[in-house]
Amino acid sequence: MAYFSVTKRFIIGCIGSVPLLILMFLDLAHVMFPGESWVQFVLGTFVFLGAGLPFLQSAWASFKQHNSNMDTLVALGTSIAYLYSLYALATGRGTYFEAVAVVITLVLLGSLFEERMKTQASGAVDKLLKLQAKDAEVLRAGDFVRIPIAEVVAGDVICVKPGEKIPVDGEILEGRSHLDESMVTGESMPVEKTTGDKVIGATVNGNGSFTFKATKNASDGLLSQIADMVRQAQSSRAPIQKTVDQIAGIFVPVVLILAILSYVVWILLGASQVNALIFAVSVMIIACPCALGIATPTALMVGTGRSAKLGVLIKNGEVLEAAQVVKTVVFDKTGTITVGKPVVTDVIGPSEVLKLAAALEKSSEHPLATAILEKYTGEIPEVADFEAVTGQGVQGVVNGQQAFVGKVEFSDEAKALQAQAKTVVGVRVNDEVIGYIAIQDAPKASSKAAIAALKRDGYKTVMLTGDNRLVAEAVAHEVGIDQVIAEVLPGDKQTEILKLKSLGAVAFVGDGINDSPALATANVGIAMGSGSDIAIESGGIVLVKNDLNDVVTALQLAKKTFNRIRLNLFWAFIYNVIGIPIAAGVFYGLGLTLSPEIAGLAMAFSSVTVVTSSLLLNVGKVYQGRTV
């Protein structure tokens, strides 16, 4: 039984604890059953040995190393309560088997939270590595043959067809295409690639074909490096239970000393062995960590439950602790601050500008064509003599007129749009430029208000992106970002986060695969729910609604929940501070004392106080990202 998983031990605890709690409430209502004490003994023993034995083993291992932790506290408290209950059962006194079972079960609930966190950490890396291509078309003995990705080595010549994933990192030898690198670099627009340009494994090819030479093995590529960074950053985090262990390291020996002292002092004062033992046992029972065991998990359950209803998923207690000290909120650009795809932002000229552009772009394979076609909602005219002019644009005959969309001589108005980091194309009819269309990855509607709210709350805001500086600074200016760090690769993102962390705790908000190392490295990682699976797994907080206002809500809820955990820990110990001296008989001469039965009730009441405190997290409202 000592080797049951945490989940199975928790189930055992529930099976034993629920009927014991029912019996306890019936006792409070003065409803008794024949043989009730023996039923309590059987159920309490079932939980103590079936679910609690690993606590005893852990406590013994710590004792041999002259240490104590939460397991020591649980083991001592439940063992003393169990042994005293055996004595009480034999002598006809009140037992505490329900306290034994409930303490073990609730502490195991906290262990389930920690186990879930570890599973998520390993799952993030697994999902990242699955993004690699499964095979590649490699030149072998003069012919291209498809082989598993694991067999590709640096120096291989590889052919990539339209729509395929790039198998490994490399350099183009022949051909040209547009690659979607947003998942790795953060570049919002598809990037044109031709001979001599570098390509990155796991990015997606557009409509062209090309051959390239592999510069790295699949296991050494950028994707694998990102996976290593995520794994390292996630494993470096310390669980919130460390705080409780530190408290236990002081609390356990103090309680033991006080229990022994109370026994010795009462023996010296002439009390009987039984009475002296009752004083010592009362000290141990009131110090039993029932409230301590539920202080963290109940607050987590209520706080994370409420946040989930608001579309904010808080994954674990580490986030709550880290959110207390965050000074800077760092944002990715593409898909986080912006919508993540090119959209038409400006049309200069008569109404036929967009109509002609849509007609020509309907037959085009250029990535910006989609933005123009989405903007134009009317009927698209037919095009005759369509032709794509390499590197310049597209042309054809529309309604009897020779039309062209692409690079033209820009007016001052068009140049002003370019200065705002927008991609501008011109529309020409019969050699006369009639208008311009500006295209950009535009900010989300919520971005400006959310960033303003964060700044009102005292946070510094930073944009960290792989996109070019001109685009990044234009977007940052539009939404009110304080600082811009642009043109950084995934490894550099992690480095920049570490630099910012040296100046104060950092929260990072992102959605792409390229953001996963930064999400894992930041004190608080906040992933957009519309983002990649790896980003969601790497983040400690996930925003389901993809609304940046929820960044404000997330930080506020995290702070509120962790503050409630600290308050719960205070209530968990205040009863000990007040009750232990009374239980030890310090005020016996004043007629103030605690029998084991009353000590048990005080311990139970402390648990009720903690649960009530946690439920109060549901009080309050959240309005437009601000808790009031």
C-alpha positions in Angstrom: 0.0 0.0 0.0 2.9 2.3 0.6 3.5 2.4 -3.2 0.0 3.6 -4.3 0.0 6.6 -6.5 -1.1 10.0 -5.1 -4.4 9.7 -7.0 -5.2 6.2 -5.5 -4.2 7.3 -2.0 -6.5 10.3 -2.4 -9.4 8.0 -3.4 -8.7 5.8 -0.4 -8.7 8.9 1.8 -12.1 10.0 0.4 -13.6 6.5 0.9 -12.7 6.5 4.5 -13.1 10.2 5.3 -16.6 10.9 4.0 -18.4 8.3 6.2 -16.3 9.5 9.2 -17.4 13.1 8.6 -21.0 12.0 8.4 -20.6 10.1 11.8 -18.9 13.2 13.3 -21.9 15.5 12.3 -24.3 12.9 13.6 -22.5 12.9 17.0 -22.8 16.7 17.1 -26.5 16.1 16.7 -26.4 13.6 19.6 -27.3 10.7 17.2 -25.3 7.6 18.2 -25.1 4.1 16.7 -24.1 0.8 18.3 -20.5 -0.1 17.5 -19.9 3.4 16.1 -16.4 3.6 17.7 -15.3 0.4 16.1 -16.6 1.6 12.7 -14.5 4.8 13.2 -11.5 2.6 14.1 -11.8 0.5 11.0 -12.3 3.5 8.6 -9.6 5.5 10.3 -7.1 2.7 10.2 -7.9 2.0 6.5 -7.0 5.6 5.7 -4.0 5.9 8.1 -2.3 2.8 6.7 -3.7 2.8 3.1 -3.1 6.5 2.3 -1.0 7.9 5.1 1.9 5.4 5.4 4.1 7.2 2.8 3.9 10.3 5.1 5.4 8.2 7.9 8.1 6.9 5.6 9.0 10.4 4.4 9.0 11.7 7.9 11.3 8.9 9.1 13.7 9.6 6.1 13.8 13.3 7.0 14.4 12.5 10.7 17.4 10.4 9.8 18.8 13.5 7.9 18.0 15.7 10.9 15.3 17.6 8.9 11.6 18.1 9.1 9.0 19.1 6.5 5.2 19.0 5.8 5.3 15.2 5.8 6.9 15.3 9.2 4.1 17.5 10.5 1.4 15.3 8.9 3.0 12.1 10.2 3.4 13.3 13.7 0.0 14.9 14.0 -1.9 11.9 12.5 0.2 9.4 14.4 -0.3 11.0 17.8 -4.0 11.4 17.1 -4.3 7.8 15.9 -2.4 6.3 18.8 -4.3 8.4 21.3 -7.5 7.3 19.6 -6.5 3.7 20.1 -5.9 4.5 23.8 -9.2 6.3 24.0 -11.1 3.5 22.3 -9.7 1.1 24.9 -10.6 3.3 27.8 -14.0 4.5 26.6 -12.9 8.1 25.8 -13.6 10.2 22.7 -11.6 9.2 19.6 -10.1 11.3 16.8 -10.1 8.8 13.9 -12.0 11.3 11.7 -9.3 13.9 12.2 -6.6 11.4 11.1 -8.5 10.5 7.9 -9.4 14.1 7.0 -5.9 15.5 7.5 -4.4 12.8 5.3 -7.0 13.2 2.6 -6.8 17.0 2.4 -3.0 17.0 2.3 -3.1 14.5 -0.5 -5.4 16.9 -2.4 -2.6 19.5 -2.3 -0.2 16.8 -3.6 -2.5 16.2 -6.6 -2.1 19.9 -7.6 1.7 19.5 -7.5 1.6 16.3 -9.5 -0.6 17.9 -12.1 1.9 20.7 -12.5 4.8 18.3 -13.1 2.7 16.4 -15.8 2.0 19.7 -17.6 5.7 20.5 -17.6 6.7 17.3 -19.4 3.7 17.5 -21.7 4.7 20.9 -23.0 8.1 19.6 -24.3 6.4 16.5 -25.8 4.0 18.6 -27.8 6.8 20.9 -29.0 8.8 18.1 -30.4 5.8 16.6 -32.2 5.7 19.8 -34.4 8.7 18.5 -36.4 8.2 17.1 -39.8 7.9 13.3 -39.8 10.0 12.7 -43.0 12.0 14.5 -45.7 12.6 14.1 -49.4 16.4 13.8 -49.5 18.9 13.4 -52.4 20.3 9.9 -52.4 22.4 8.5 -55.3 21.1 11.1 -57.8 17.4 10.7 -56.9 15.2 12.3 -54.3 13.8 9.7 -51.8 11.6 10.1 -48.8 13.3 9.1 -45.5 12.4 9.5 -41.8 13.4 12.8 -40.2 15.7 11.0 -37.8 17.9 9.9 -40.7 18.5 13.4 -42.0 22.0 14.7 -41.3 23.8 18.0 -41.8 24.9 18.3 -45.5 21.9 16.5 -47.0 20.2 18.1 -50.0 16.4 18.3 -49.4 13.5 19.1 -51.7 10.5 21.0 -50.2 7.1 21.1 -52.0 4.2 23.6 -51.6 2.5 23.4 -48.2 5.1 21.1 -46.6 6.9 21.6 -43.3 10.6 22.4 -43.5 12.2 19.2 -42.1 15.4 20.7 -40.6 17.4 24.0 -40.4 19.2 24.8 -43.6 20.1 27.1 -46.5 18.3 27.3 -49.8 20.3 26.1 -52.9 17.7 26.7 -55.6 14.2 28.0 -55.9 12.1 30.5 -54.1 8.9 30.6 -51.9 7.2 32.4 -49.1 7.5 30.8 -45.6 5.2 31.1 -42.6 7.7 31.6 -39.8 5.4 33.2 -37.3 5.3 30.1 -35.0 9.1 30.4 -34.5 10.2 34.0 -35.2 7.1 36.0 -34.5 7.2 37.5 -38.0 3.6 38.3 -38.8 3.9 38.3 -42.6 5.1 35.3 -44.7 8.8 35.8 -45.5 10.1 35.5 -49.0 13.0 33.1 -49.3 15.4 32.6 -52.2 18.8 31.2 -53.0 21.2 31.7 -50.0 18.5 32.4 -47.4 18.3 30.3 -44.3 15.2 28.2 -43.4 14.1 26.9 -40.0 12.9 23.5 -39.2 9.1 23.0 -38.6 8.2 26.3 -40.3 5.7 25.9 -43.2 6.3 26.4 -46.9 4.0 28.5 -49.0 3.2 27.9 -52.7 6.7 27.6 -54.1 9.2 24.8 -54.3 12.9 24.8 -53.5 15.9 22.6 -52.5 18.1 23.4 -49.6 21.1 22.0 -47.8 20.6 20.9 -44.2 22.9 22.7 -41.8 21.9 20.7 -38.7 20.6 17.3 -37.8 16.9 17.3 -36.7 18.0 16.7 -33.1 20.1 19.9 -33.1 17.7 22.3 -34.8 16.1 25.4 -33.4 12.9 23.5 -32.4 15.0 21.1 -30.2 16.8 24.0 -28.7 13.5 25.6 -27.7 12.4 22.3 -26.2 15.6 22.2 -24.1 15.0 25.8 -22.9 11.4 25.1 -21.9 12.4 21.9 -20.1 15.2 23.7 -18.2 13.1 26.7 -17.2 10.2 24.6 -16.0 12.3 22.3 -13.9 13.9 25.2 -12.2 10.7 26.4 -10.5 10.2 25.9 -6.7 6.7 24.7 -5.6 4.6 26.9 -3.3 4.7 24.1 -0.7 8.2 25.1 0.1 6.8 27.9 2.2 4.8 25.4 4.3 7.8 23.1 4.6 9.9 26.0 5.9 7.2 26.7 8.5 7.0 23.0 9.4 10.8 23.0 9.9 10.3 25.4 12.8 6.8 24.4 13.9 7.4 20.6 14.3 10.3 20.7 16.8 8.6 23.5 18.8 5.4 21.4 19.1 7.4 18.3 20.1 9.3 20.2 22.7 6.2 21.8 24.1 4.4 18.5 24.3 7.3 16.8 26.1 7.7 19.8 28.4 4.0 19.8 29.3 4.2 16.1 30.2 7.4 16.5 32.3 6.2 19.6 34.1 2.9 18.0 35.1 4.7 14.9 36.3 7.0 17.1 38.4 3.9 19.0 39.7 2.5 15.7 40.9 -0.1 14.9 38.2 -0.8 11.3 37.4 0.7 9.6 34.3 -2.7 9.6 32.6 -3.4 13.3 33.3 0.1 14.4 32.2 -0.3 12.3 29.0 -3.6 14.0 28.3 -2.0 17.4 28.5 0.7 16.3 26.1 -1.7 14.7 23.7 -3.9 17.8 23.8 -0.9 19.9 22.6 -0.3 17.5 19.7 -3.9 17.3 18.7 -4.5 21.1 18.6 -1.3 21.3 16.6 -2.5 18.7 14.2 -2.1 20.3 10.7 -5.7 19.9 9.5 -6.1 23.6 8.7 -2.6 23.8 7.4 -3.4 20.9 5.0 -6.3 22.7 3.5 -5.0 26.3 3.6 -3.5 26.1 0.2 -5.7 23.6 -1.7 -9.0 25.2 -0.7 -7.9 28.7 -1.7 -6.5 27.2 -5.0 -9.8 25.5 -5.7 -12.0 28.5 -5.1 -9.6 31.1 -6.6 -8.9 29.0 -9.8 -12.5 28.1 -10.0 -13.7 31.7 -10.0 -11.0 32.8 -12.4 -11.9 29.9 -14.8 -15.5 31.3 -14.9 -14.0 34.6 -16.0 -12.0 32.9 -18.8 -8.6 33.0 -16.9 -7.1 29.6 -16.2 -4.5 29.7 -13.3 -2.6 26.4 -13.5 -0.8 26.1 -10.2 0.2 27.8 -6.9 3.6 28.9 -8.2 1.9 31.5 -10.4 0.1 33.0 -7.4 3.3 33.4 -5.4 5.2 34.9 -8.4 2.4 37.4 -9.3 2.9 39.2 -6.0 6.2 40.7 -7.0 5.8 41.3 -10.8 7.0 44.8 -11.8 7.1 44.5 -15.6 4.6 42.9 -18.1 6.2 41.9 -21.4 4.1 41.2 -24.5 4.8 39.4 -27.7 3.5 41.3 -30.7 2.1 38.9 -33.3 -1.1 37.3 -32.2 -0.9 38.8 -28.7 -1.1 42.6 -29.1 -2.0 42.3 -32.8 -4.6 40.0 -34.5 -1.8 37.9 -36.0 -2.6 38.2 -39.7 -2.3 41.0 -42.3 -5.5 43.2 -42.8 -6.2 46.2 -45.0 -6.0 49.3 -42.8 -6.2 52.1 -45.4 -7.5 52.6 -48.9 -6.5 55.8 -50.7 -8.3 56.7 -53.9 -11.7 56.0 -55.6 -13.9 53.0 -54.7 -12.6 51.1 -57.8 -9.1 50.8 -56.2 -10.1 48.0 -53.9 -12.3 46.4 -56.6 -9.5 46.3 -59.2 -7.0 45.0 -56.6 -9.4 42.2 -55.5 -9.9 41.2 -59.2 -6.2 40.8 -59.8 -5.3 39.3 -56.4 -7.9 36.6 -56.8 -5.6 34.8 -59.2 -2.4 35.7 -57.2 -0.5 33.5 -54.8 1.0 36.4 -52.8 0.3 36.3 -49.0 -1.1 39.8 -49.0 -3.8 38.8 -51.5 -5.9 37.2 -48.8 -6.1 40.5 -46.9 -7.3 42.4 -49.9 -9.9 39.8 -50.8 -11.2 39.7 -47.2 -11.6 43.5 -47.3 -13.5 43.7 -50.6 -17.1 42.4 -50.2 -18.5 43.2 -53.6 -18.7 41.2 -56.8 -15.3 40.6 -58.3 -14.9 41.2 -62.1 -13.2 38.8 -64.4 -9.6 39.2 -65.4 -8.1 38.6 -68.9 -4.4 38.1 -69.7 -3.4 37.7 -66.1 0.3 37.8 -65.4 2.5 37.8 -62.3 5.5 40.1 -62.7 8.3 38.6 -60.5 9.2 40.9 -57.7 6.9 43.7 -58.9 3.2 42.7 -58.7 0.4 41.3 -60.8 -1.4 42.7 -63.9 -4.2 41.9 -66.3 -7.1 43.3 -68.2 -10.2 44.2 -66.1 -13.3 45.6 -67.8 -11.3 46.5 -70.9 -8.6 48.4 -68.9 -5.0 47.3 -68.3 -4.6 47.2 -64.5 -1.7 46.6 -62.2 -1.3 46.0 -58.5 2.1 46.1 -56.8 5.2 48.4 -56.7 4.5 51.9 -58.0 5.8 55.4 -57.5 4.4 56.5 -54.1 2.8 59.8 -53.3 3.5 61.6 -50.0 0.3 60.2 -48.5 1.4 56.7 -49.4 4.9 57.3 -47.9 3.3 58.5 -44.7 1.5 55.1 -44.5 4.9 53.4 -45.0 6.4 55.5 -42.2 3.7 53.8 -40.0 5.3 50.4 -40.8 2.5 49.5 -43.1 3.0 47.5 -46.4 1.7 49.7 -49.2 0.8 48.6 -52.7 -0.3 50.8 -55.6 -3.1 50.3 -58.1 -2.4 51.5 -61.7 -4.8 51.7 -64.6 -3.5 52.4 -68.1 -0.1 53.6 -66.7 -1.8 56.0 -64.3 -1.6 55.4 -60.5 -5.2 55.8 -59.2 -4.7 54.8 -55.5 -3.0 52.9 -52.8 -3.8 50.1 -50.3 -2.1 49.8 -46.9 -1.8 46.4 -45.2 -0.7 45.7 -41.6 -1.0 43.2 -38.8 -3.3 45.6 -36.7 -3.6 45.7 -32.9 -6.5 44.0 -31.3 -9.4 46.2 -30.0 -8.5 45.3 -26.4 -4.8 46.0 -26.5 -4.7 49.8 -25.9 -7.2 49.7 -23.0 -5.5 46.7 -21.3 -2.0 48.3 -21.5 -3.4 51.5 -20.1 -4.9 49.6 -17.2 -1.7 47.8 -16.4 0.2 51.2 -16.4 -2.4 52.6 -14.0 -1.7 49.6 -11.7 2.0 50.6 -11.7 3.4 48.0 -14.2 6.0 48.8 -16.8 5.0 47.5 -20.2 7.5 46.0 -22.8 7.1 44.6 -26.3 9.4 41.7 -27.1 9.1 40.5 -30.7 10.9 38.8 -33.6 9.3 41.3 -36.0 11.3 44.2 -37.5 11.9 47.3 -35.4 10.0 49.7 -37.5 6.8 47.6 -37.4 7.2 46.9 -33.7 7.7 50.6 -32.7 4.7 51.7 -34.8 2.4 49.1 -33.0 3.9 50.0 -29.6 3.3 53.7 -30.2 -0.3 53.0 -31.2 -1.2 50.9 -28.1 1.0 52.8 -25.5 3.8 50.3 -24.8 6.7 51.8 -22.8 9.7 49.9 -24.3 10.3 47.9 -27.5 12.8 45.0 -27.9 12.6 43.9 -31.5 14.2 41.6 -34.1 15.0 38.8 -31.5 15.1 35.1 -32.1 13.5 32.6 -29.7 16.8 32.0 -27.8 17.3 35.7 -27.6 13.8 36.1 -26.2 14.7 34.0 -23.2 17.9 36.0 -22.8 16.0 39.3 -22.8 13.6 38.0 -20.2 16.5 37.0 -18.0 17.9 40.5 -18.4 14.5 42.1 -17.4 14.2 39.7 -14.5 17.5 41.0 -13.1 15.7 44.3 -12.7 12.5 42.9 -11.1 9.9 40.1 -11.5 8.5 39.8 -15.0 5.2 38.5 -16.4 5.4 37.5 -20.1 2.3 37.4 -22.4 2.6 35.4 -25.6 0.9 32.9 -28.0 3.5 31.4 -30.3 5.9 28.5 -30.3 8.7 31.0 -30.3 7.3 32.4 -27.0 7.5 29.1 -25.1 11.0 29.6 -23.6 10.1 33.2 -22.6 6.8 31.9 -21.0 8.6 29.3 -19.1 11.4 31.6 -18.0 9.3 34.6 -16.8 8.2 34.7 -13.2 4.6 34.5 -14.6 3.9 33.1 -18.1 0.5 34.2 -19.5 -0.5 32.4 -22.7 -3.3 33.4 -25.1 -5.9 30.7 -25.4 -5.9 31.0 -29.2 -2.2 30.3 -29.3 -0.2 27.2 -29.9 -0.5 24.1 -27.6 3.1 24.5 -26.6 2.6 28.1 -25.5 -0.5 27.2 -23.5 1.4 24.3 -21.8 4.3 26.6 -21.0 2.2 29.4 -19.5 1.2 29.3 -15.9 -1.9 31.3 -16.8 -4.0 30.9 -19.9 -6.5 33.6 -21.2 -9.3 31.6 -22.8 -11.1 34.6 -24.4 -7.9 35.9 -26.1 -8.7 39.4 -24.6 -5.8 41.4 -23.3 -8.0 43.0 -20.6 -7.8 39.5 -19.0 -4.1 40.1 -18.4 -5.1 42.7 -15.8 -7.8 40.4 -14.4 -5.4 37.5 -14.2 -2.8 39.4 -12.2 -5.3 40.7 -9.9 -7.0 37.4 -9.3 -3.6 35.7 -8.8 -2.6 38.3 -6.2 -6.0 38.0 -4.4 -5.9 34.2 -4.3 -2.3 34.0 -3.0 -3.0 36.7 -0.4 -5.9 34.4 0.7 -3.5 31.5 1.0 -1.3 33.6 3.3 -4.4 34.6 5.3 -5.4 30.9 5.6 -2.0 30.0 6.9 -2.3 32.7 9.5 -5.6 31.3 10.6 -4.2 27.8 10.5 -1.5 28.8 13.1 -3.3 31.4 15.2 -5.2 28.6 16.9 -2.0 26.9 17.7 -0.5 30.2 19.2 -3.6 30.6 21.4 -4.5 27.0 22.0 -1.2 25.3 22.6 -0.5 27.2 25.9 -4.0 26.4 27.1 -3.7 22.8 26.0 -0.4 22.5 27.9 -2.1 23.7 31.1 -0.4 27.0 31.4 -3.7 28.6 32.5 -4.9 25.6 34.5 -4.8 27.7 37.7 -7.3 30.1 36.2 -9.6 27.3 35.3 -8.8 27.6 31.6 -7.8 24.3 30.0 -8.4 22.2 26.9 -9.2 18.5 27.1 -8.3 16.4 24.0 -12.0 16.6 23.0 -12.1 20.4 23.2 -8.7 20.5 21.4 -10.1 18.4 18.6 -13.1 20.8 18.3 -10.7 23.8 18.2 -8.7 22.1 15.5 -12.0 21.4 13.5 -13.1 25.0 14.0 -9.8 26.3 12.6 -10.5 24.2 9.5 -14.0 25.7 9.2 -12.4 29.2 9.4 -9.9 28.4 6.7 -12.6 27.0 4.4 -14.8 30.1 5.0 -11.9 32.3 4.2 -11.3 30.6 0.9 -15.0 30.8 -0.1 -14.8 34.6 0.4 -12.7 34.7 -2.7 -16.0 34.5 -4.6 -16.9 37.9 -3.2 -16.2 40.9 -5.5 -16.7 41.7 -9.1 -14.5 42.0 -12.2 -15.4 44.7 -14.7 -13.4 45.3 -17.9 -10.4 43.5 -16.6 -10.4 45.3 -13.2 -11.4 43.6 -9.9 -13.5 45.9 -7.7 
